[in-house]
Amino acid sequence: MAGFGFSEPQEMFRRQVRSFVQKEIAPNARIRAKQDSFPPELARRMGEMGLLGINQPEKYGGQPADWVTLGIAVEEVARGDFSLSIVPTLDAGIALAFKLASEDVQAEWLPRLISGEVLGSVATTEPGCGSDVGSLKTRAVREGDHYILNGEKTSITVGMQSEFCIVFAKTDPTQKARGVTAFLVPLNSPGVHRSRLPDMGCKPMGRCSIILDNVKVPLKYRMGGEGKGFYLVMGQFDLIRVNLGLMTLGCAQVSLEDAMKYAQQRTAFGNPLAKYEGISFKIAEDYTRLEAARLLCYRTLWLKDQGQTHTKESAMCKFLGPKVAVQVIHDALLIHGHVGYSEEHALEQRLRDVIGWEMADGTAEVMKIIISRELMGREFLPY
Ligand SMILES: Cc1cc2nc3c(=O)[nH]c(=O)nc-3n(C[C@H](O)[C@H](O)[C@H](O)COP(=O)(O)OP(=O)(O)OC[C@H]3O[C@@H](n4cnc5c(N)ncnc54)[C@H](O)[C@@H]3O)c2cc1C
């Protein structure tokens, strides 16, 4: 990123990804949106296009681009298929978390993750706790060179199609967050049972529940130290939060473009809708909101590229991005009148898809807890 714009290589990358998405991702997105899974070859195509290994080690198939470039990839995929943009977003966060694992474990999984051959997922949420992650009940008990995991996880994105999951479990039940450790759990392990959840949006990615019934996990699959993995791995997820913001904004941007075209073509009372300020002002406001939120996201990625702290900014992106996107897509739907309120138009589906990401990876309230903690200090947290 140079100044407030993209550098020439970043612009070139954006054009390449846009053309790939228009040719290979967007055309069947509406059909896939009604299905319970997505074709695995699409993840592999994203891998081949270099969208899954941005800023990852070249020895594992990654490429030496910056985090701003990852944001561009995520935003562009989301323009064509919001659901699919979850793959580069999640992969990037998971790949970073792998830095906590040994070289052997990285070599075992990273090349396959970066090529799109396998998908990973992340499991913190349980039936009894979501925002209050420190209260989770899933147990991990060490027995020699492995751990035994027992518990139930829920709401796991891409859980049905992923090969492995990073599972957060208590190694010390007397502690809250300090008693939580992260483990890589291959989902074909004996004792893992999965069931799909009936979601209102993002159906091809879907969410699932995972029951862990005496699942044996080798010691080498512990991500970070016992009781420390939670903080370490969660730190890597700052990256996911920014990209979740950009996913929703990419989807909203294309919806606003649809609304502008429609407002220029559709006439009412003898004029195109775009001539009425009730419509054009809404478009101007939404464009302004989108642009402000996008700048926040790209600045946050730029901060990460500079090696600067960005926890507060990531939480701001995750709070603001989905909120702006829901409003912009809702407005776009209303500008389309009765046409927008139909399954024949992408807008209703985009609205259903994006709403979920107001909650995923921490609700707006949780993001505000983080922002205010970073601004005023931990001593002003109520817990
Ligand atoms: C589309 C989608 C994808 C998801 N993917 C994953 C995934 O891959 N892995 C995973 O582990 N989880 C996933 N989740 C779960 C998600 O992380 C949780 O929904 C989220 O953390 C909130 O937890 P909860 O739903 O249990 O709500 P709760 O924690 O029960 O909260 C309910 C409401 O109370 C509010 N609230 C809670 N505490 C406070 C407080 N202190 N102050 C003010 N308000 C508060 C919340 O903001 C929320 O509005 C996903 C969820 C969705 C919708």
The ligand as a Tripos MOL2 file, in Angstrom:
@<TRIPOS>MOLECULE
LIG
   53    58     1     0     0
SMALL
NO_CHARGES

@<TRIPOS>ATOM
      1 C1        -22.3110  -17.3690   10.7950 C.3       1 LIG1
      2 C2        -21.6370  -17.7930   12.0580 C.ar      1 LIG1
      3 C3        -20.4260  -18.4540   11.9770 C.ar      1 LIG1
      4 C4        -19.7800  -18.8630   13.1520 C.ar      1 LIG1
      5 N1        -18.6170  -19.5740   13.0450 N.ar      1 LIG1
      6 C5        -18.0180  -20.0300   14.1780 C.ar      1 LIG1
      7 C6        -16.8610  -20.8620   14.0920 C.ar      1 LIG1
      8 O1        -16.3530  -21.1680   13.0060 O.2       1 LIG1
      9 N2        -16.3240  -21.3220   15.2550 N.ar      1 LIG1
     10 C7        -16.8550  -21.0200   16.4740 C.ar      1 LIG1
     11 O2        -16.3130  -21.4580   17.4730 O.2       1 LIG1
     12 N3        -17.9500  -20.2460   16.5940 N.ar      1 LIG1
     13 C8        -18.5580  -19.7530   15.4730 C.ar      1 LIG1
     14 N4        -19.6870  -18.9940   15.5540 N.ar      1 LIG1
     15 C9        -20.2430  -18.6780   16.8690 C.3       1 LIG1
     16 C10       -19.9430  -17.2510   17.2860 C.3       1 LIG1
     17 O3        -18.5760  -17.0790   17.5560 O.3       1 LIG1
     18 C11       -20.8550  -16.9310   18.4870 C.3       1 LIG1
     19 O4        -22.1710  -16.8450   17.9820 O.3       1 LIG1
     20 C12       -20.4700  -15.6360   19.1700 C.3       1 LIG1
     21 O5        -19.2160  -15.7410   19.7880 O.3       1 LIG1
     22 C13       -21.5150  -15.2470   20.2210 C.3       1 LIG1
     23 O6        -21.7660  -16.2910   21.0890 O.3       1 LIG1
     24 P1        -23.2720  -16.7710   21.3420 P.3       1 LIG1
     25 O7        -23.9240  -16.9240   20.0080 O.co2     1 LIG1
     26 O8        -23.2270  -17.9490   22.2270 O.co2     1 LIG1
     27 O9        -23.9820  -15.5680   22.0610 O.3       1 LIG1
     28 P2        -23.9140  -15.1890   23.6180 P.3       1 LIG1
     29 O10       -22.5190  -15.1240   24.0800 O.co2     1 LIG1
     30 O11       -24.8780  -16.0480   24.3510 O.co2     1 LIG1
     31 O12       -24.4920  -13.7090   23.5430 O.3       1 LIG1
     32 C14       -25.8590  -13.4570   23.2100 C.3       1 LIG1
     33 C15       -26.0340  -11.9420   23.0440 C.3       1 LIG1
     34 O13       -25.6280  -11.2800   24.2560 O.3       1 LIG1
     35 C16       -24.5990  -10.3400   23.9740 C.3       1 LIG1
     36 N5        -23.6270  -10.3190   25.0590 N.ar      1 LIG1
     37 C17       -22.9400  -11.3580   25.6120 C.ar      1 LIG1
     38 N6        -22.1280  -10.9080   26.5870 N.ar      1 LIG1
     39 C18       -22.2830   -9.5630   26.6450 C.ar      1 LIG1
     40 C19       -21.7080   -8.5380   27.4510 C.ar      1 LIG1
     41 N7        -20.7780   -8.7900   28.3720 N.pl3     1 LIG1
     42 N8        -22.1140   -7.2520   27.2370 N.ar      1 LIG1
     43 C20       -23.0340   -6.9520   26.2980 C.ar      1 LIG1
     44 N9        -23.6180   -7.9040   25.5130 N.ar      1 LIG1
     45 C21       -23.2340   -9.1920   25.6820 C.ar      1 LIG1
     46 C22       -23.9560  -10.8260   22.6770 C.3       1 LIG1
     47 O14       -23.3110   -9.7550   21.9860 O.3       1 LIG1
     48 C23       -25.1600  -11.3800   21.9380 C.3       1 LIG1
     49 O15       -25.8600  -10.3200   21.3030 O.3       1 LIG1
     50 C24       -20.3580  -18.5710   14.4050 C.ar      1 LIG1
     51 C25       -21.5640  -17.8930   14.4790 C.ar      1 LIG1
     52 C26       -22.2130  -17.5110   13.3370 C.ar      1 LIG1
     53 C27       -23.5390  -16.8140   13.4310 C.3       1 LIG1
@<TRIPOS>BOND
     1     1     2 1
     2     2     3 ar
     3     2    52 ar
     4     3     4 ar
     5     4     5 ar
     6     4    50 ar
     7     5     6 ar
     8     6     7 ar
     9     6    13 1
    10     7     8 2
    11     7     9 ar
    12     9    10 ar
    13    10    11 2
    14    10    12 ar
    15    12    13 ar
    16    13    14 ar
    17    14    15 1
    18    14    50 ar
    19    15    16 1
    20    16    17 1
    21    16    18 1
    22    18    19 1
    23    18    20 1
    24    20    21 1
    25    20    22 1
    26    22    23 1
    27    23    24 1
    28    24    25 2
    29    24    26 1
    30    24    27 1
    31    27    28 1
    32    28    29 2
    33    28    30 1
    34    28    31 1
    35    31    32 1
    36    32    33 1
    37    33    34 1
    38    33    48 1
    39    34    35 1
    40    35    36 1
    41    35    46 1
    42    36    37 ar
    43    36    45 ar
    44    37    38 ar
    45    38    39 ar
    46    39    40 ar
    47    39    45 ar
    48    40    41 1
    49    40    42 ar
    50    42    43 ar
    51    43    44 ar
    52    44    45 ar
    53    46    47 1
    54    46    48 1
    55    48    49 1
    56    50    51 ar
    57    51    52 ar
    58    52    53 1
@<TRIPOS>SUBSTRUCTURE
     1 LIG1         1 GROUP 0 **** ****
